[in-house]
Amino acid sequence: MSAAPTTLGVPRPGHIMAGEMAQQPAVLQRILDEGAAGIRETAARIAARNPRFVLLTARGTSDNAALYAKYLIEITLGKPVGLTSMSTTTAYGAKPDLTDCLVITVSQSGGSPDLVASTRAAREAGAITLAVTNNADSPLAEVSEYHIDVLAGPEKALPATKTYTAELLALYLFVEGLRGARGEAAESLPGLAQAILDRGAEVKQLAERYRFAQRLVITSRGYGYPTAREAALKLMETTYIPATPFSGADLLHGPLAMVDNVSPVIAVVPEGRGGAALQPVLDRLRGRGADLVVVGQREQVEAASAGFVLPSGVAEEVQTILEILPLQLLAYEVTIARGQDPDAPRALAKVTETR
């Protein structure tokens, strides 16, 4: 995918987001070539301190990357992981004992005051603190004991794309490093990512289904669930279509009632255990006559109303980095089709300064 062209010297809407999505294969390769060794070194130093559990702190897109890390750590390391409620310290002044706890704060900018304050409080409470950012000079990096730079380069479009996939890869390599592994499953990702982005015409055609949509449901399980959440966020912040993400298990516990034969549903179906666990949900959705679009393997796409076929044979724990790419493209294309500019969603700022 290449950046959108200009008309009479005036950049077309979405040209910044398009350009940054197109940079993702190069960013992934840069992390593997220039960042992996440093990430492994940081992981080894933290592993030597043997943290007893992990807390993840993030907002927005980075919160979805943190959720991915939660799956990785619990599944591959067997350590308990929680997602921080920052207001307990920033608003309520709670002082938990975080001795021997690893607190990982994920933020593209590293500039949000509540992230900085929460991380500072965690360090004062005895935690091992790690910042994962796209800004090595950020306040968050400064207050953290350790820092990982995701090396995505400047990101100017308001919807985060390349920083998200960079965070995912950096977190994967870090968790692999905690167990003394090198993360070989990631080596093929840059080429596979490029192959997906080169299929933008397929996504543009798919986007016509959602041009006039009033709402969307997005579902997945396992490693695919962070993708569902991030896809919903991208669609909401660019197209303004209410998009609700559900774990497939949660969808069956009540919300399935709102799905009917005119309700668009996007299912992210990983190849592996997460996809197998989602199968009963797909069967129920088909039984309700839902307009079901699948992002996954060919047999799942062929059994749905439409979809996007992902590369096969990729380790399930890194499929997350590829799954989001067609959904980023979908958010972009639907936004353009609706006559809006994905580079500048209304009411949003690049650095959200929550407190």
Beta strands, then each sheet from edge to edge (+ up, - down):
strand 1: 6-7
strand 2: 10-11
strand 3: 53-58
strand 4: 81-83
strand 5: 101-107
strand 6: 128-133
strand 7: 146-149
strand 8: 216-220
strand 9: 243-247
strand 10: 264-268
strand 11: 291-296
strand 12: 306-309
sheet 1: 1+ 2-
sheet 2: 4+ 3+ 5+ 6+ 7+
sheet 3: 9+ 8+ 10+ 11+ 12+
end
